[in-house]
């Protein structure tokens, strides 16, 4: 079976997010001061060949832990859907 994984990787809340701070400041400069605490992360999609949803989940979890996310500074979450 084929699956599509949608992965979101975000900096941990305890970690300073310089990109988010820069965007927050720029939003104020363009008249959008009501927007606060911008956090910038990554969105990744993957197509997976797997026997079932559980196996696809394991593959995505391994990819996130070993390659896609820096677990010292980032957290991740994902959804998997059949194609």
Legacy VTK file of the C-alpha trace (Angstrom):
# vtk DataFile Version 3.0
C-alpha trace
ASCII
DATASET POLYDATA
POINTS 83 float
0.000 0.000 0.000
1.026 3.599 -0.532
0.700 6.244 2.160
1.261 9.976 2.373
2.866 11.345 5.529
2.599 15.024 6.449
5.274 15.917 9.005
5.532 19.127 11.017
8.824 19.925 12.748
8.944 22.855 15.163
11.564 24.296 17.490
11.004 23.321 21.118
9.166 25.997 23.098
12.219 26.385 25.365
14.460 27.167 22.366
14.775 30.714 21.035
13.410 31.018 17.483
15.304 33.874 15.767
13.330 33.522 12.512
10.068 33.715 14.406
11.256 36.777 16.333
12.292 38.498 13.082
8.909 37.792 11.482
7.085 38.992 14.610
9.026 42.271 14.439
8.347 42.667 10.719
4.623 42.067 11.203
4.545 45.007 13.625
6.295 47.151 10.985
3.544 46.446 8.444
0.697 47.206 10.826
-0.007 43.707 12.140
1.007 44.255 15.762
-1.823 42.022 16.977
0.123 38.920 15.816
2.479 37.588 18.524
4.851 34.694 19.217
5.504 33.547 15.650
7.327 30.203 15.507
8.846 28.986 12.238
9.288 25.308 11.494
9.345 22.848 8.611
6.597 20.944 6.811
7.670 17.779 4.995
5.597 15.317 2.963
6.681 11.769 2.166
5.177 8.972 0.088
5.707 5.575 1.689
5.332 1.996 0.519
4.272 -0.106 3.518
2.257 -3.205 4.327
-0.108 -1.287 6.616
-0.590 1.974 8.496
1.341 0.733 11.531
4.401 -0.092 9.426
4.184 3.290 7.657
3.964 4.985 11.078
7.131 3.171 12.217
9.023 4.215 9.077
8.074 7.877 9.426
8.887 7.879 13.134
12.339 6.425 12.394
12.964 8.961 9.603
12.049 11.821 11.939
14.183 10.571 14.829
17.250 9.676 12.773
17.280 12.270 9.999
14.550 14.887 9.704
14.373 16.385 13.210
17.083 17.462 15.612
15.510 16.116 18.806
17.723 18.306 20.996
16.122 21.442 19.535
12.964 20.313 17.707
9.784 18.336 18.186
7.762 16.659 15.462
4.288 15.390 14.733
2.819 13.710 11.690
-0.316 12.339 10.064
-0.442 9.411 7.679
-3.137 8.843 5.062
-3.539 6.140 2.431
-3.020 7.255 -1.171
LINES 1 84
83 0 1 2 3 4 5 6 7 8 9 10 11 12 13 14 15 16 17 18 19 20 21 22 23 24 25 26 27 28 29 30 31 32 33 34 35 36 37 38 39 40 41 42 43 44 45 46 47 48 49 50 51 52 53 54 55 56 57 58 59 60 61 62 63 64 65 66 67 68 69 70 71 72 73 74 75 76 77 78 79 80 81 82
